[in-house]
Amino acid sequence: MPWRRVMVVVAAVLAVVVVAPPAEAAPVTAPVTAPSTAPSAVFVEFDDSAAEADWRAALPRGEDAARRMVEGTRARVDAHADAVLDQLRGAEGERELYRTHNAVPGVAVRADPAAAARIAALPGVRSVRRISDARPSNASAAQLAGTMRTWQDTGRLGAGVRIGIVDTGIDYTHADFGGPGTVEAFRGPRTFPTAKVVGGVDLAGDDYDSASTDPSRTVPRPDDDPLDCEGHGTHVAGSAAGYGVNADGSTFTGDYSALGPESLDAMRIGPGAAPQARLYAIRVFGCAGATALLPQALDRALDPDGDGDLTDRLDVVNLSLGTDFAPADDPVNDFVARLVDAGVTVVAAAGNGGDVTDAVGAPATAPGAIAVASVRDAGVLLDAAQIVGGPQLTGQYGVDFTGTLDVTAPVVAVGGEGCAPFDGVRGAIALLEWPAERACGSAVRADNAQAAGAVGVLLATDGDQGGARIAGNATIPMFQLDGPSTAVLRGAGPVRVHLDGTLAGTVATRVPGIADTVSESSARGTRGPGVKPDVAAPGETIVSAAAGTGSGRISETGTSMAGPFVAGVAALVREAHPDWTPTQVKTAIVTTAADVRAATAPSGLQAPMRVGGGRVDARAALDPPVLAGDGAAVGVGFGVVEVPAGQTVTRTRTIQVSGPVSAARYEPITTVPGVSITVAPGVPGALTVTLTAQADALRHTLDPTMSPVQHGRPRQYVADASGRIVLTAGGREVRVPVTSAPRPVSTLTAQRGGDGIVLGGAGLDQGSGSEAYRSRAGVFSLLASSPELPACAPGRALGCVTGETGRGGDVRWVGAARAGDTIGIAVSMWGTLPDVGATTVPTVGFDVDGDGVVDRAVGLVKVPETDVLVARVVDAEGRELDTLPVNGLPGDVDSRVFDTDTWVLPVRLSVLGAAPGRPLSMQVRVEGDYGPVDVTTPGGEPTAPVDVVDLAPWVPAGDAPLLTPADAGTRLPDPGGALLVVVPQNGEGTRAAVLPDPNG
């Protein structure tokens, strides 16, 4: 499909002074090239009903009538799909991937832009959307989260409930699933299905990888055997519903209600949360890589045997996979919504993006899914290294090392973090510092150590080691010491250390002080819809079944490990309440959760933006005193609440309550000045939650559990007022999580007056400091305007957008201004984006030598693993040349980088290498998976181009900052011509405005 282009040619040039650009840096991005015309995976949705909806509508007439209805629906979908395939015949590398009938009618294909354009124009096509690649994101856990007590008190074990594991498959030969428990059995011949893994399918094939550059590997080769060749799905399945493995390697067949802490600790692998639930394996990954098969897997969950009778749909589906930062309107969430409507409880890992705003991704962002964060329990399984002739050291090995882990060498302390090149460690193991506030990640340190000739790396950690796994690199072993081992090594004097792979996962210990604290890697949530994540569960150093080992175990960390525990708990709740809907099951789990502690917070608690309702309590979830929540979301999410300067705003939400309550109150966890939240009786069976926010009193406060600095730079952040509604019924409590993001907004307007631009309305001026709100404004020469794309609809699947995130990728205006050596490119969209720099990336390509080829590009990106948004300049080979803070302001100054539609990308002309007297041509290009669907190819890695605006600008010279403090009456210079006035602190729809050229 062709890019939308808006051409602007102005007969003027930049007068610049050129200095040499910085020295080359290591490659950090893909080269800046022309968009790819190669095929990519897209999902074609048809304008037709889904089989599940038709089946439900026909069921009152009998099962035979419902089955015939499904057959007719599938025939229509297949006819649509055949028409789509007619557009692909004869095109190299383009073919069908799969069809979906049950949840959302459609077909997934690999198609180039031209073919996708033809498909979108076909009758009966509702939309064409790119498929985002998804990636795979317990004895002590059973004790912490109450499953042991549930087994003992109620005898509920998940009997009769089927859990679908959508993952890398399951090693059903493992003893944890009642298999033979030998390596020989894994190698085959094998018998499938089994009494535990009662069904399944491999949708992928061993060699499949949707992200591969080899086209042959992006095409699945399905079969009927979902055996796991990667390991992730086997570990996940064991946490959800494994039988457990005795110390001698045999399957546990005893009485679960008789198990206690000592007997659990003595087992090689503890039971899953629902050890008598049955498992259904839907394999969507090859032996390595990513997948685009999740929609097909969710469709399969509604009719596992494909016979048209949807009564055998799965009860619970676990999704320990996803796409970080993916929004709620990701197309895969449409499938999740259909499953929930059909009666399937969907549990999804929140993601491992860490304490970074909006890191929770799809499918966890689906409102009806149970998004699960990760917390720590007291049980820890550590790796070990050995001081030669001395004590053992404990910690964790880097996960990216691919060589043989067997290195012995003297230890040399470098005396710093190792983020810059160093020397003096050739042939030695380099000891580097790993402080709580770090200037770089583990990979940079590993690379520098390798360049200096080191044979290994030790990371010294004072205090808590934290929960995130370290990466390192593929060629040099790295070992992060825990706090006690760091102290031992510091006091040991000159030593030699043996880094030994046979010691990985060999040290089991208990650290009671870390129980019920959040994992460092667990993703911070979003501002709606609802509250995400929904709940938390143990997900750190979780021991479960290791694929291909017979009866072996492995320790893994992440929300992928927390999710299946909640899936098992959901199975227990389903067994106890077989008539409950998925929303009722979710409500019981979320509102009975326990506190997650946070030492740095005045409340002593982690906020819902990190852990939802809290740590799951299986025993309480089985028998809540009352069900209370805000619909399928359960949690109350007010989202962004904009309060005009000088005004007070109220917002209300309704909680449905299943029975009488004797008391209701709001408990704050994170607070924002000027915000109050109250709860009061509403209509019968409901409570009204009211938020009141006063603009003048609001402040830009930071969640006290968040670090204000990341990688040495001030972070951007969103002020969050959150807590929980506590309801008392029958002498017991349930708690509904609440989040909100209130902020004051200016109401500034701009008009020409005399020789300047005069601002009217009301500004914000709360003084200085990171908590003060201050309105700012900037004047930019208008370079391009782009019309709004319509919403996709039946008969209009081309040149349209799907959802608000799509509107946020649709360029509206582009302007430019100059402040000395810095040029600022203002980019304004038609829609608001909650988050930018991850899945949607505005990018400006510069042709500095007039040959029509992009020489430099600046993209609005996040510094990895941070909320630090920067304009990053790369050359044509993708090497980073420079970074400047977005909007030209550091992160501790509120310049509205989240929940906005307008940003300024600053770039130094000297870095661009622009020549004096020569036109500087630019192309604005928005890359991402969620924007206008007239572009479907992966033109720029890792995302596809969304919208492109070509322009050849004239930028008048100036010395004023790109954005300056502004109030009513502020006068800004008028450079003449058509202007784009940017006011970031204004409210939605008014952050940018065009002043036409007075001379026409």
C-alpha positions, 0 to 999 in steps of 0.5 A: 500500500502506498504511504500517504504523503503531504508534500511542501516545498518552500524556496528557501534554505538554512543558513547554518554553521557546520561543525564536525559530528561526534565520533561514531558510536556502536550500532544501536538501531536498524539502518535508515533505509527505504521502506521494505516492500517485503511481505509481513503478517496481517490479519484480515477481519471480515464483516461477518458474524463469528461462529460463537455468536451464531452458535449461542443465538441458535442454541435455544433451537437445539444443539443440532441447529447450533452446530448447523449454524456454525457450519454455515458461518464457517463456510461463509468465512472460508469463502471470504478467505478464498477471495483474499487468497485470490489476491495473493496467488503467484506472489512470492513469499505471500501465503495464508497463515491461518483462518479464524472462525469462532471468536473473530471471523478472518484470515491471517496472511503474509502480504506485501503493501500492494497485495494488502491494498487489494485485499482491503478493497475487497467486499466484505473486508472490515479491516486489515491490521498488522499482527504484532509479534508476541514473545514468551514473557512453585512450592513456596509460592503455594504456601505464600498465596494460599493454595496449600490452605485451600487444599486443606480447608476445602479439598478444591484441587481444580477437578473437572476444570480444563486449563488451556496453556497457549505457549511453547507446548507442554512436555507431557512425558515429564513426571510432573504431568504423570508421564514416564519421567525419563529422557528416553520417553521425551525423545520418543516414541510418545503417546498423546494425549494423556490423562493430564494433558488431555488434548492439544495442537501444535500450530507452529512447528519447530522451525517457526519464528514470526520475527525471522528474516528468513521468509520460510521460517515465518510460515507455520507448519502445524501438526497434532503433537504440542510437545515442548522443545523450548521449555517455557510452556512446560514450566508454565503448565507445571505452575498451573496444574502440575501434579508435583514431583517427589524428591526421588523423581516420581510423580506425587500421587498422595493426598494434597490436603495432607501436605504442609510446609515441610513436606512441600519443601522436601519435594523436587517440584511442588504441585501446581495451584490446581493439581487435579485440573486437566491441561490443553496445550496450544503451541504457538511458538517454534523452538525459538523466536516470536509468534503471530499465531495468538489470534488463531490459538484464542479462536481454537480455545472456543472449539478445541476439537473443531467439530462445531460444538462449542460446549467443549470450550476451555474453562481457563486460558493462560497467556504467559506471552505478549507485547510490551507497551501494547495498548488496550485496542491491540487487535488480539484483545478483540479475541480476548473479549470474545472468549470472556463473553463466551465464558472463558476466563483469560489470564495474561502475564502483565509483562516484564518491562519493569517499573516503566510507565505503560509497560503492561502490554497486550493481551494483558491490557484487554479489559476482561483479562486478568493481568498478573504482576509478579511478586516475590515469596520467601523461597529463592533458588539461587545460582552459585560460584566458588571462591577457589579454596574458600566459601561458595558465592550465591547470586545469578548468572547472566542469561544471554551467555551461550558458551560453556560456563566453566571459567577460573581466574583471579578477580580484579576490582575495576572500581566502578560500574564499568559503563565506560571502557576500562582496562587492567583486567586481561585474563581476569574476572572483572569485579564491577559495581551494581548499585541501586541507581545504575548508569547502564545495563549489564550488556554494556558492562559485559561488552566493555569487560570483553573489550578489555580482555576479561574472561568473566564479570562479577557484579557486586550488589550491596543490599537486596539483589532485586528480582530482575534477571541480568542479561550480560552478553553471549560471549563472556560469563557474568555473575551477579552476587547477592548482598551477603556474597558481595560482603564475603568477596569484599573481605576476602582479599585477592582470590580466584573464582570459579564460574561453574555452570553446574552450580546454577540453581543449586542453592535453595534458601528462604528470605522471609524479608522479601515475601510480598514485595514486587519483583523489579522486572514486573511491568508498571501499568496503564491509565485505563481502561480499568486498572492494570495490572489486576492482581499479582502472584509469586513469579520470582525464582519459581521452580517448575518442570524442565522440558526434556529432563524426565523429572528435572526442575528449573527456576524461572522468574517473570510474570510468565511464572506468576500468570499460571499460578493465577490461572490455577487459582481461577480453576479452583474458583471455577470448580467451587462456583461452576455457574460463575461468569469470567467477570465473577471469577475475576472479581473474586480473585482481584478483590480478595488479594493481600497487601504487597509491601513497599518500604519506601512508600508512606502507606507501606504498600505498593500501588495498584499501578504496579500490583493491581488489587494485591497478591492473590489469596487462593483461599479467600478467592474461593469464598468472598463475602460479596462480589464488587467491581466496575464491570469486566474491568473490576478495578475503578480506573478514572484514567487521565482527569484534566482540570482546567486552570482555576477550576474544580472537576468531579468524576464518578464511577459505579461499583456493582455489589452483589449483596449488602455491605455494612461499611465502605471507605476509600483507603489512599495508597499514593496521594496527589495534593488537591485530589479526594476520592469518596464512596457512597451508596448509589442505586440499589446494588451499587456504590458511587465512587467520586473523584474531586480534583482542584486544579490550583492544588494539584502537583506533579508528584512521583509515586514514592516507590519510583526512582526519580532518576534512571540511567543517570537521567531524570525520568518523565512520569505521571502523577498517580492518585490511587488506592482502594475501596474497602467494603465490609460484608459479614465481618470480612473485607473485599477491596476494589483497586482505584487509579487516577491520573489528575492533572491541571491544564492550561487554556491558552489561546494564540492570535497575531497581535502587532509584530508578535503572537499574543496568548490569551486564556489561562496558564499554569504557574506553580513556581519551580521544582519537579512537582510544579506545573508550568505552562509553556508555548512555542511558535513553529513555522507550519510545514505540513498539514495532513487530513484526518483519516476516517475510522475503519468500517465495513467497506472501508478497510484502506486508508483508515485507522482502527481505534484511538491508538491508530488516530495517535499515529495519524499526523495532523501538523508538522512545524519547525523552529530554530534555537541557535544550533538546535532545530525543533520539529513539532509533530502533532497527531489527530489522536492522543497517545497514552505512551509514545516511543515504544510501539508508536515512534515519530521519526524524522528523516533528513536529507542533508546533501540533496541527493534524495536519500535519508542521511540522518534520522531522529526518532522519539524513543525511550532510553531502554528500560526507562521513562526517559524520552529522548530525540535520538539521532542516528546515521544511515547505518543506524549508529547513534550520534546524539540524544536530546530530551524530548520537548527540549526539557529534562524529565523532572520538568513536566512537559507532557510527554504522556497522554498527549498528541504533540511533541517537539523533537530537538536535534542539533544542526551540527550533528546533522552535518547540514551544509550552509546554503543547501536545502535541508529536506525532511520526511516525517514518518510515524512508525508503529503497529497501531496506526493508519492501516494504509501501511502494513510492511515492516519498513523500519525495525522493529515496527512498521511505518504508519504515516509519512509526511514529506517536507522541505522546510524553511526554518528562520533563525532564532535564539529563543528556547523551543518552548518557553514559560507562557501565561495569558498576555505572553508575547512570542516572536512571529516569524511570519507565514503560516504558524503552528503554535504548541502549548503542551500543557493545554487540554485534549484537542487544544495542545497545537493550533494553526495560525494561517498566513496573513498574506494568504 
